Structures are given as C-alpha cells and as structure tokens.
C-alpha cells in the first residue's frame, strides 16, 4: 500500500488528507489495573479505513497497541471492535463514513473478557458456537456417491445464515449477552439456523432441543443490535425468530 | 497453571470496571427494549401497591376509603398520567414484539414508529380529559 503512494506522487496531492483523532481504550494487563483512554492524531485519507489508522499508530507512533487482524478485507472476522459506540469491522469502516470533526472512539467489543487493548478472549464465544453442533450431520450415503442434491429453493432457505464469519460483532452487541454470558448469543443461533434449515441435515431436532433452553433462543429480546452490527448484513433477529418458531412447531 | 488463573480473574474484572467504555449506540430496537423494560418494572410496582390497597377492603372498608381518599390529589393525578403512559407504551410495544417473533422481523423499525404514533394519539385523547377531572375537583 505504501509503495503505491510513492509510485504515484501526483495522486496524494489530488486527494486531500486530514488529521483524525482516535481515542482508543487501552489496557495492558501487566501494567494497568483498569482500562484507560488514550488519544492519537493520524493523517488519513477519506478512503482509508479505521484499520489503516490503527496500523499507522502501531507502526509509527506506539508499537505496543494491540489488536487482531488477519485478512484485512472483511472476510476473516478478526477485527471486530466498537467504533464510535457501534460494533464494526475496522477493515470495513471507511474514514469518510465517520464524522471526523469529532474524535473517533475505538474500543474492544463488550461482554467478553478483555485481554489487552482491543483484544478479547473469544473462547466463551466459540464454546457457544461449538455447542450448537455447527456441522452437517447426515447418516445416509449421497446418491451415486458424489453429492447431496438440493433444489435452489432448499438452498435459498438458509442462504442468509451461511454468510457468518464468526467475528462476534453480533453477540457482543447484545444487551442480554452483556449481562448474561451464559446466553448462546446471536452468532451461535445463526450457525444453528444454517443447519436446522438445511434439507441435507438430519439432526435439526437435536439443535432445536439445545436451543430450547433457558439460555437459548428465548433469551432474545429482539433489540436488533445484532442485525445492525452484522458486517455481512445477515438478518440475525429474523433468523432467531425463525428458530423460535421452529421450536414451537417441533420441526424446521 | 496458577499464574494463568490469576490473570484470568483480573481480566474478568476489567470488563465491568471503570472507566467504562462508551454507551453502546443501539438504534430503535434497543431503545424500545429499554423503554419496555422500564415501563414493565414500573407497572409491576404499581400492581403490587394496587393489590395491597385493594386488599385493604378485606381488612376494613373504612381503612380502604381513607387510603383511596389520599390518592385524590393533583400529584397522584399526574402520577396517573405517567402510569397510563407506561401501560399504553408497554401494551402497544408488546404487540410489536409479538409480531416480530410470530410474523416478520423486517418491519420492526416501522412498527416502532407506529407504536410511538399510537401512544401519542392515545395520550392526546386521554391526558386533557383526565387533567380536567383532576384539577376541577
């Protein structure tokens, strides 16, 4: 990225850069008793992302800033964080979409144990994910030994929930999850939905039974924070409502 | 690993300790839920008191009349406005939540504004009539 700007000296002149103030909630478990806010000024272009700002800070100002990122293109789901009070992927949040006349607040996602700066312990999140058995369970051999045929309509039934990248933006935006960490959370229910409504899967009843729990789908209070937070645009609350209805029907 | 254990306990503390993070900026859905919870708890406490004062009639009708008599003040009249406001919101929003769960989650935002609209209409019809009663006696 840096080589590109050096190769084309005319381009940076054409696009105006400006100073953005980021206020980041820092926490170093070896030094701090509690998190603290720290501000950084960075030169940014409107087309840059919050992730670029974090990189700039880490590479040029304070190497101790810690955050997760892998693909940096909205696919791996590593860099979910709370940007200006809303859960977003840092790599999908453009500077031009934020009000940069005011400082931009960046902090770790809520409800999971804070480890360092913007990094949280994702283990409880993945535990709930595992509990809903998010894998295809089919006892029969596929016809002609190759593949399990599905109609377009059967595939479309669960298409929305196949998009999940497990970034935890939804689960950590849920007020129920903040106060009750035992709740499965939207992400686990979304991934259960993906298999419950898959015509090739045979164990929908087991998953419906797992989610028909005190800490299952009935904890959902339809605040729609998850739907607003999802970087993949999954209609999370709708998916949870469909699982609720499936439990009452006793089948998908 | 005892060292890891101590670190974990410290981490768990930090999710709830000050200085807190920013307030989560949820939208209509989150605020309707907050209002629904507040009105729900308020209505519960009203019902508790209401059952107690109604039960007084079993103790003695005179005591019941005395207690009900103390409610006939302008302050209580304003309190009744708040009570009816809470119940009307809770009722309409409750229907909205039922529709989200059993019908379609797509229209939740529109339905929230319908709830607010219905609430305003109901209160416009109720409040003037009620306050005339309260302040003319």
Interface residues (C-beta under 8 A of the other chain):
Chain A: X25 X27 X29 X34 X35 X36 X37 X82 X84 X85 X86 X105 X107 X108 X110 X111 X112 X113 X114 X115 X121 X173 X175 X221 X222 X223 X224 X225 X227 X228 X235 X237 X238 X241 X244 X245
Chain B: X7 X8 X10 X11 X12 X14 X15 X17 X18 X19 X21 X22 X23 X24 X25 X26 X27 X28 X29 X30 X32 X33 X97 X100 X101 X102 X104 X105 X106 X108 X109
